[in-house]
Amino acid sequence: MRRSLLLTAAAAISMVLLAMLVPMAILVRSYALEDRLARAALEVQAVETVVSGQDKGVVGQYVARLNDAAEHTRVTVLYPDGTGVGPDPGEDERVLDARNTGRARVDDVAGGSQVLVPVSRGGNSALPSLTPVIRVVVDEPGITSAVGVAWGLLGLLALTLLAGSLVVVDRLGRSVVQPIRRLAEHTQTLGRTGTVAPVAAVSGPREVQELAGAVDRLVGRIQLLLAREREHVADLSHRLRTPVTALRLRVEAVTDPDLRERLAGDLDALQATVDEIVREARRSEREGLDPRTDAVAVIAERVRHWEPLAEDQGRPYDLALATHGPLLRTSRADLEALVDVLLDNVFSHTADDAAVRVSLTATDDRVELVVDDAGPGLPDGLDPTGRGESGAGSTGLGLAIAARTAADSGGSLTTGTSDMGGARVAVTLRTA
């Protein structure tokens, strides 16, 4: 925002300075040219006196001394017989006009201006055929003259004004941007911790202060709603515990063993569902709204946690684990639950001697976990990620939870047949 303000201000100020300084530069140049023309007029008066009373030889000597001393003017005397004394001899229609009309004139020529003044020598010299004309050529002021110095001072003034204006604009922009930046930094911390501190006193424009107050009120309202939600969930879990316990006691009293087993299984599924609901409801309190986890470290640690069980069973347990990877926006608890779900399925639904291979790879933007086993594989036509669907009599929540964890990170979970003859489950987790 500050950069945009500076660019906009620089463009606007530059246009204003150009609108002011360009006419001033042209005016300075015009004044310099007029000053030279005024000096040329004085030289014409002096030359006119000499021309009117002296012969060509004396006039030539005077004009030569005058031209040697002059820096920006050249004086030439043009006689009616076509001869001239000075550096610019030769006549044109403008010289003839000045001689015939007897009127002085000023004309623009290449590189400057010229002054033509007819000289009356008295007696019959007023006739055009006897009237000399004084030509004074005045060079146009350039960069090397005082005009160049004036233009340099104007340019320096423009740069000074531009720099000073940008400093003022930057200070003004900072007074607006810094409060907004502090407010943005505060909002980015929301959800990362359980307790949110109110916004510190925000200075700056009134609108920014009003925005900070609105953010504080909104955060307070959200915290109140979350606290009420947690209370309701905790109350729900306590309320459900008693009837579930009562149901379990009644199920145990059923005399029919098949019916008792089915009812116990249904009750276990209900208990798992309730626990999952409570766990998900408390996620924001437990993990925050924006968790960041070193996925490779957590997954590798959890995979090795199952290694002693594989050794006890005499199960081949092949590991190929990456050593480092990116941070993922997934909580540690979710990653551990994901690994437990995948390996628990293998250990629960395959023979004790069925081999397991776990591969963990990582790049800058993703982490991929693949679990292969040598068991019977997944039933045909079964969607293992569907909630409540299972090919082995379980609740069907396991792979559904793992699939949701992968989807929350922007990844996916896929299943298939392993080259070991059993099931293959691949989970891809992404950084965004």
C-alpha distance (Angstrom), angle and dihedral (degrees) to the residues before:
residue distance angle dihedral
M1 . . .
R2 3.80 . .
R3 3.78 90.3 .
S4 3.80 91.2 50.9
L5 3.79 90.7 49.5
L6 3.80 91.3 49.8
L7 3.80 93.1 48.3
T8 3.80 92.1 47.5
A9 3.79 92.5 46.4
A10 3.82 92.0 46.2
A11 3.81 90.9 52.2
A12 3.80 93.7 47.1
I13 3.81 94.7 44.5
S14 3.80 91.7 46.3
M15 3.80 91.3 53.8
V16 3.81 91.1 49.2
L17 3.80 91.9 48.3
L18 3.79 91.5 48.6
A19 3.79 90.7 49.5
M20 3.81 89.2 53.0
L21 3.79 104.3 35.7
V22 3.81 101.2 42.2
P23 3.84 92.6 61.1
M24 3.80 88.7 43.9
A25 3.80 90.9 52.6
I26 3.81 91.0 49.9
L27 3.81 89.8 47.0
V28 3.81 91.8 51.5
R29 3.77 90.0 51.5
S30 3.81 91.5 49.4
Y31 3.80 91.7 49.4
A32 3.81 90.5 50.6
L33 3.81 91.4 50.8
E34 3.81 91.4 47.6
D35 3.80 89.9 50.6
R36 3.81 90.2 53.5
L37 3.79 90.9 47.8
A38 3.81 89.8 51.6
R39 3.80 90.2 52.6
A40 3.79 89.5 46.9
A41 3.80 89.2 54.8
L42 3.81 89.9 56.8
E43 3.81 89.6 49.7
V44 3.83 89.7 50.5
Q45 3.80 90.7 54.6
A46 3.79 91.4 52.1
V47 3.81 92.9 46.0
E48 3.79 90.9 46.0
T49 3.80 90.1 58.0
V50 3.80 91.8 51.6
V51 3.80 95.0 44.2
S52 3.79 93.9 49.8
G53 3.82 94.5 55.4
Q54 3.83 108.5 25.9
D55 3.78 138.7 63.7
K56 3.79 126.0 -110.3
G57 3.79 94.2 -92.3
V58 3.80 94.3 57.4
V59 3.81 90.9 41.3
G60 3.79 90.3 51.3
Q61 3.79 92.7 52.6
Y62 3.80 91.8 47.8
V63 3.82 93.8 47.4
A64 3.83 90.9 48.3
R65 3.83 91.9 52.6
L66 3.80 90.0 45.4
N67 3.83 93.7 51.2
D68 3.79 91.8 46.1
A69 3.79 91.0 55.3
A70 3.82 96.5 41.6
E71 3.85 120.3 88.3
H72 3.78 104.4 -171.4
T73 3.82 105.1 19.9
R74 3.82 135.6 68.3
V75 3.84 119.6 -159.5
T76 3.80 122.3 -155.3
V77 3.83 129.0 173.2
L78 3.83 113.8 -148.8
Y79 3.81 115.2 -159.3
P80 3.83 123.9 -155.3
D81 3.80 92.3 -115.1
G82 3.84 89.0 67.6
T83 3.77 96.8 -102.3
G84 3.78 123.3 120.2
V85 3.78 138.5 -162.4
G86 3.82 113.1 -146.0
P87 3.78 142.6 37.6
D88 3.85 97.6 -62.4
P89 3.82 109.2 51.9
G90 3.78 121.8 164.8
E91 3.76 132.5 79.0
D92 3.77 134.3 -119.4
E93 3.78 136.1 178.5
R94 3.80 92.2 -77.4
V95 3.81 92.3 56.1
L96 3.81 90.3 47.7
D97 3.79 90.4 49.2
A98 3.82 92.0 52.7
R99 3.83 90.8 47.5
N100 3.80 95.4 46.1
T101 3.81 96.7 43.4
G102 3.80 96.7 36.8
R103 3.82 90.6 -136.0
A104 3.80 126.5 125.2
R105 3.79 118.2 -125.2
V106 3.79 140.6 -173.3
D107 3.81 119.4 -143.7
D108 3.80 136.2 179.5
V109 3.78 114.0 -116.4
A110 3.77 134.5 174.4
G111 3.79 108.4 -65.1
G112 3.82 96.8 8.7
S113 3.81 141.8 -28.4
Q114 3.78 137.1 -53.6
V115 3.81 131.4 -144.9
L116 3.84 118.2 -149.8
V117 3.79 116.8 -165.5
P118 3.87 122.4 175.3
V119 3.82 113.6 -141.7
S120 3.79 122.9 -143.2
R121 3.81 111.6 -149.6
G122 3.82 95.5 -169.3
G123 3.81 130.5 -105.1
N124 3.78 113.8 37.4
S125 3.84 91.2 -12.4
A126 3.79 89.4 99.2
L127 3.79 87.0 80.2
P128 3.81 111.4 103.4
S129 3.77 90.8 -123.9
L130 3.83 89.8 60.2
T131 3.86 100.7 38.7
P132 3.82 119.5 107.2
V133 3.80 118.4 -151.0
I134 3.81 124.4 -143.7
R135 3.81 113.8 -143.8
V136 3.80 118.1 -163.3
V137 3.81 115.0 -176.2
V138 3.82 112.9 -159.1
D139 3.82 116.5 -159.6
E140 3.80 117.0 -130.5
P141 3.84 112.8 -109.0
G142 3.82 111.0 -103.5
I143 3.78 140.9 -176.2
T144 3.80 92.3 -78.3
S145 3.80 92.0 57.7
A146 3.78 130.9 72.7
V147 3.79 87.5 -79.8
G148 3.80 89.6 66.9
V149 3.79 90.1 53.0
A150 3.80 90.4 49.0
W151 3.80 91.2 48.9
G152 3.81 89.9 49.7
L153 3.80 90.7 52.1
L154 3.81 90.1 48.7
G155 3.81 90.3 50.8
L156 3.80 91.2 48.6
L157 3.79 89.4 48.9
A158 3.81 90.1 50.8
L159 3.82 92.4 50.9
T160 3.81 91.0 47.1
L161 3.80 92.1 50.2
L162 3.81 91.2 46.1
A163 3.81 93.2 49.3
G164 3.80 92.6 46.1
S165 3.79 91.7 48.1
L166 3.81 92.2 49.2
V167 3.80 90.3 50.8
V168 3.80 89.7 53.3
V169 3.82 91.6 46.0
D170 3.81 90.8 48.0
R171 3.78 91.5 52.3
L172 3.78 89.9 48.4
G173 3.80 91.8 47.0
R174 3.79 90.9 48.1
S175 3.80 90.8 54.1
V176 3.82 87.5 57.1
V177 3.81 101.3 35.6
Q178 3.81 100.3 45.6
P179 3.83 95.0 58.0
I180 3.82 89.5 47.5
R181 3.82 90.2 48.4
R182 3.81 91.6 51.0
L183 3.78 89.5 48.7
A184 3.82 91.1 49.1
E185 3.82 91.1 49.9
H186 3.79 89.0 51.2
T187 3.81 93.5 50.3
Q188 3.81 90.6 49.6
T189 3.79 89.6 60.5
L190 3.80 92.5 55.9
G191 3.77 111.5 115.0
R192 3.81 95.6 14.0
T193 3.79 92.5 94.6
G194 3.76 133.7 32.5
T195 3.80 94.6 -120.6
V196 3.77 121.6 50.2
A197 3.78 117.4 -155.8
P198 3.80 117.0 -143.0
V199 3.77 119.7 -102.3
A200 3.79 112.3 -84.3
A201 3.78 117.4 -116.2
V202 3.79 105.7 -65.1
S203 3.77 119.6 -150.9
G204 3.75 125.9 -167.9
P205 3.79 132.0 71.8
R206 3.78 119.6 0.9
E207 3.81 91.6 -114.5
V208 3.83 91.0 58.8
Q209 3.80 91.0 49.6
E210 3.80 90.0 50.2
L211 3.81 89.8 50.2
A212 3.81 91.3 51.5
G213 3.79 90.0 51.1
A214 3.81 91.0 49.2
V215 3.83 90.7 50.8
D216 3.81 90.5 51.2
R217 3.80 91.5 50.5
L218 3.80 91.9 46.7
V219 3.82 92.4 49.4
G220 3.77 91.1 48.6
R221 3.78 91.0 50.8
I222 3.81 92.3 48.9
Q223 3.81 91.7 48.6
L224 3.79 89.8 50.9
L225 3.80 91.7 50.7
L226 3.81 92.0 47.2
A227 3.80 91.4 49.3
R228 3.80 90.8 51.0
E229 3.80 90.5 47.6
R230 3.80 91.9 52.1
E231 3.78 90.5 48.7
H232 3.79 91.0 51.1
V233 3.81 92.0 48.3
A234 3.79 92.1 48.7
D235 3.78 89.7 48.1
L236 3.81 90.3 48.6
S237 3.79 92.5 52.3
H238 3.82 91.0 50.8
R239 3.78 92.4 46.7
L240 3.79 92.9 50.0
R241 3.79 94.9 46.6
T242 3.79 93.6 69.2
P243 3.83 98.7 50.3
V244 3.81 91.5 42.4
T245 3.78 90.5 52.9
A246 3.78 90.0 47.9
L247 3.79 91.1 50.5
R248 3.78 91.2 49.7
L249 3.80 90.6 53.7
R250 3.79 90.8 50.2
V251 3.80 91.7 47.2
E252 3.79 90.0 53.7
A253 3.79 88.5 53.4
V254 3.81 92.8 58.4
T255 3.79 109.7 110.5
D256 3.80 97.7 -156.0
P257 3.86 104.0 86.8
D258 3.83 95.0 -156.7
L259 3.79 93.0 49.6
R260 3.81 90.4 43.9
E261 3.81 90.8 52.7
R262 3.81 93.0 48.7
L263 3.78 92.8 47.3
A264 3.81 90.8 47.5
G265 3.79 90.3 51.5
D266 3.79 91.5 49.7
L267 3.78 90.0 48.5
D268 3.79 91.5 50.0
A269 3.82 89.2 51.5
L270 3.80 90.1 49.9
Q271 3.81 91.0 49.2
A272 3.83 91.3 49.2
T273 3.79 90.8 49.0
V274 3.80 92.7 50.4
D275 3.81 91.4 47.3
E276 3.80 89.9 50.6
I277 3.82 91.8 50.2
V278 3.80 91.8 50.0
R279 3.80 91.7 45.7
E280 3.80 92.4 51.4
A281 3.79 92.4 46.0
R282 3.81 90.0 55.1
R283 3.80 94.1 45.7
S284 3.82 96.0 101.6
E285 3.81 91.5 49.8
R286 3.80 93.0 46.4
E287 3.79 101.1 40.9
G288 3.79 108.1 16.0
L289 3.78 124.5 -124.5
D290 3.79 95.8 -81.1
P291 3.82 111.0 36.1
R292 3.81 120.7 179.2
T293 3.80 119.8 -161.9
D294 3.80 137.6 176.3
A295 3.80 92.5 -122.1
V296 3.80 97.6 -171.3
A297 3.80 93.3 53.7
V298 3.80 93.9 46.4
I299 3.82 95.6 45.2
A300 3.82 93.5 45.2
E301 3.80 91.3 49.7
R302 3.81 91.6 49.6
V303 3.80 93.9 46.2
R304 3.83 90.1 54.3
H305 3.81 88.6 48.6
W306 3.84 87.5 70.6
E307 3.79 94.1 47.9
P308 3.84 96.7 88.6
L309 3.81 90.2 54.5
A310 3.79 90.4 52.5
E311 3.82 89.5 50.7
D312 3.80 91.1 50.3
Q313 3.79 90.4 52.3
G314 3.79 93.4 44.3
R315 3.79 88.3 -121.1
P316 3.86 118.0 156.3
Y317 3.84 104.8 -115.6
D318 3.81 113.0 -170.6
L319 3.83 117.1 -172.9
A320 3.81 129.8 -169.6
L321 3.79 105.5 173.5
A322 3.80 130.6 173.3
T323 3.79 116.0 -126.9
H324 3.80 100.8 -142.3
G325 3.78 140.3 11.5
P326 3.82 145.5 154.9
L327 3.80 129.2 -59.7
L328 3.79 112.8 -98.2
R329 3.79 129.1 -153.4
T330 3.81 89.8 -121.8
S331 3.77 128.5 104.0
R332 3.78 123.7 -112.3
A333 3.81 90.9 -120.6
D334 3.81 92.0 55.3
L335 3.80 92.4 49.6
E336 3.79 92.2 48.9
A337 3.81 90.3 47.7
L338 3.80 89.9 50.2
V339 3.81 92.6 53.9
D340 3.80 91.6 44.4
V341 3.81 91.4 51.6
L342 3.79 94.1 51.3
L343 3.81 96.1 45.1
D344 3.80 94.9 39.3
N345 3.81 88.8 56.9
V346 3.81 89.5 53.2
F347 3.81 95.8 45.6
S348 3.80 93.1 43.2
H349 3.81 100.7 44.9
T350 3.81 103.8 34.6
A351 3.77 133.0 66.2
D352 3.78 118.3 -89.8
D353 3.80 92.2 -110.1
A354 3.86 95.5 47.7
A355 3.79 110.0 120.8
V356 3.81 122.6 -119.5
R357 3.79 127.5 -157.5
V358 3.81 121.5 -168.3
S359 3.83 120.4 -169.8
L360 3.79 123.8 -173.6
T361 3.81 120.3 -175.5
A362 3.79 130.4 171.2
T363 3.79 139.6 -168.5
D364 3.79 132.5 177.1
D365 3.81 93.3 -80.7
R366 3.80 106.7 24.9
V367 3.80 147.4 35.2
E368 3.81 121.3 -152.2
L369 3.81 124.9 -162.5
V370 3.83 119.0 -170.6
V371 3.82 124.3 -174.5
D372 3.81 117.8 -168.5
D373 3.78 125.3 -179.6
A374 3.79 139.1 -178.3
G375 3.81 94.5 -132.8
P376 3.81 130.3 113.4
G377 3.80 93.5 -73.8
L378 3.80 129.3 -134.4
P379 3.81 122.5 -45.3
D380 3.81 115.3 -96.9
G381 3.79 115.0 -98.4
L382 3.80 93.7 13.4
D383 3.80 120.4 135.9
P384 3.80 100.2 -150.2
T385 3.82 92.1 -172.0
G386 3.80 92.9 59.8
R387 3.77 113.5 105.2
G388 3.77 113.2 -113.5
E389 3.82 94.3 13.7
S390 3.76 119.2 115.4
G391 3.75 135.5 154.8
A392 3.79 94.1 -152.0
G393 3.80 105.5 49.9
S394 3.82 96.5 -94.9
T395 3.81 128.0 128.1
G396 3.80 92.8 -94.4
L397 3.79 91.9 -131.7
G398 3.81 97.9 113.3
L399 3.79 104.7 77.4
A400 3.80 89.9 31.5
I401 3.80 88.9 61.0
A402 3.80 91.0 46.3
A403 3.81 91.0 49.0
R404 3.80 91.3 51.1
T405 3.81 91.5 50.0
A406 3.80 89.5 53.0
A407 3.82 92.1 46.3
D408 3.82 92.0 49.5
S409 3.81 88.9 59.8
G410 3.81 92.5 47.6
G411 3.81 93.3 -101.7
S412 3.79 135.5 104.4
L413 3.80 145.8 -130.6
T414 3.79 121.9 -129.6
T415 3.79 132.1 -178.5
G416 3.78 133.1 -158.0
T417 3.76 145.8 131.0
S418 3.79 119.6 -52.1
D419 3.79 124.4 -135.2
M420 3.80 84.0 -122.7
G421 3.81 89.5 67.4
G422 3.81 98.5 -105.5
A423 3.77 136.3 76.0
R424 3.78 127.0 -42.0
V425 3.82 121.1 -157.4
A426 3.82 118.6 -176.2
V427 3.80 121.9 -171.5
T428 3.79 121.3 -169.1
L429 3.82 119.0 -163.9
R430 3.80 121.4 -170.9
T431 3.76 132.9 -158.3
A432 3.82 93.4 -125.2
